[in-house]
Amino acid sequence: MHTTTKILFLMTIAACKSGDKASADQPAPAAAPAAAKLVYKPLGGLGLEAQVPDDANVDDNTKTAGFPSVTIWAQPTTFVNGAGDDSMSPQTFDAAKQEVQKDPNPFQKFTKQQATPDGWQLEYELQSMIEKKPVYGYKVRFKVDGKAFECGSNGNSTAERDAVVKLCSSIRKHG
C-alpha cells in the first residue's frame, strides 16, 4: 500500500476501533439493520465503477495522493489505486506478498495466494497490533483496458473481508 493510503487506512481503523466499545452504562445495541442495497457508483476519475452499498461515499484522492486513488467509505473502508506506473506499488506477485507481510499489524498467514493473468489475489490474516485480535485482509491487482489497478482492505471478520472481495470483484469500466 502507498504510504498515504496506509496512513488513511490506519487512521480509519483507529477511529472505528475507538467507537467499538460500549460502556456499561449504555443499553445493548439494537438489532443489526438490514444490509444496504448495492448499486454501481463511479470511482472518481478512474474510469471505473464498482458495486457498493447505496449509502457508501466515494472520495477521489488522486489530486492529493499524486496517483490514481479512490477511497470507498463502506464497512470496511476499501481502497482502489492505479498501479501501472507507480514505483511504490509492487509490480510482481512475490513483491505483493512481501508487501503484505510488512503491514504494521503482524502477519500471521496467507489463506489464499494466487497469481492471475492480470496480477494477483491475496487473502491473509494479520494480528491487530492494538487489540491482538485477527485482522482479515484482501488485496487484488487486475487490469481494465490495459491499465493496472489494485483494490483491497482489512476487516475485523471474514464477513468484512468477503464484502471487500465482492466489492473489488465488481469493479468494471465505467460507462
N, C-alpha and C positions, 0 to 999 in steps of 0.2 A: 504494500500500500504506500501511497505517497505520504510524505511527512505531514502535509497539511490535512490530508484525509484522515490519517491516523489520529492527529490531534482532535479533529472534529469528532471522530468516532469515540475516542476515549472520553471527551467531554460529554457526549451524548449518553454514554453508558453511565458515567458518574452521576449525571443529572437524573437519569431514570432510576438508578440504584437508591439515590437519596430519598426518593418518594416511595420506595417499595415497602418500607417498614411502618406498619400501623402501630400506634401507641395503644397501651392497654385501655386508655380512656375512650378510644374510638369504637364505634359499633362495627360489627363484622361487615365486610363489603357486600353489596347486593350481588345477585346472580350475574354472571358474565353476560354482557349484551350479545345479541346476535351478531354473527360475523358480518362485516361490512360488505356491501355489494362491490364486486370487482368490475372496473371499467378500464379501457385503454386511455392513457394520457400521454401526451408528448413529453419526451425527456429533454426539455430545454431546447438548445440549438444543436443537439447531437444528430438530428435527423432520424431519431429512433422514437419508438413508443413502447410502453410496457403496460401490462395489466396490473393495476394497483387498486387498493381499496378506494372507493369513491371519495372518502374524506382525507386521503393522503395528499400532502403538499409536495410539489416537486420544485426544487431550487436548482437553477443553473448556476454553478460556481465557476464556470470556465474563465470568466474575466479575472476574478481574484486569484484563482488557482494557477493560471498560466498554462493550463492544458484542458482538454475537454473533460468536464467533471460535472456530475449531477448528484444531488442528494435527494433521496426519496424518503420523506418523513412518514413512515408507516411503522408498524411493530413487527420486527425491529427495523430501525433505520437502515436503509440499503444504499450502497454507493455504486455508481456506474461511471467509469472513466474510459476515455480514449487511450489506447495503449500502443498505438502504432509507432510513433517516433519518440516517445518519452523514454529518455535514458534511465529514469528511475524505475520504470516498470520492468519486471522480469520478462525476458524475451524467450526463455526456454522453459520447458516443463520442469526440469531439475532446479532451475533458478526460482521458479514459483514455489516449489516445495520448500526450498531453503528459506525463502522469504516468510512463509507461514510459520516456520519453526523459530523465526526471530521475533515473533509477536511478543509484546511486553508481558502478556499473560503466558505462563509456562506451557509449552507444547506438551501434549500427552500422547496423541496418536492420530494417524490418518485413518478414517473409516472408509474413504473412497479416494483413490488417486488414479485418474485416467487421462491419458493423452488422447486428444481428439484431432481430427484433420485440421481444425482451425485454432487449436490451443490446448486447453485442458479443463478438467473439472476436479476440484479438490474439496472433500468434506473432511473435517478434522475436529478434534476435541482439544481444548485448552483448559487450563485451570485458572479461574479468576484469581488475580494476584491479591485482591482485597478480601473477597468472601470465601476463597478456597473451594468454590463450587465449580462444576463443569460449565464450560462455555462451548457452544456448538457453532462451528464456523463453516462457511461455504465461499468458494471463490471459483469463478469460471472465466475463461478467456474464449472469445468467439469472434468471428468476423461477420460483418454486414457490408455488402458491396465492396469487399476487399479491404475494409478498414477494421483494424483490431480494436476490441473493447474488452473491458473487464467489469464484472459485476460481482458483488458479494457483500457479506456482513457476518457478524457474530450474533448469536442469540442465546437466551438463557435456557432454552429447551430444544428438544429435537423438533417439536412442532413449529417453533420460531424458525429454525433452520429450514424446515420443509417449506415454510412460507417464502423464504428468500430464494430457495431453489425454484419454486413455482414462478415467482416474480421474474427472476433472471431468465428462466426458460421461455417466458412470454415475450421477451424483447424482440422487436421486429422493426423493419424500416417503416418510418412514419409516412403516411400518405399513400 
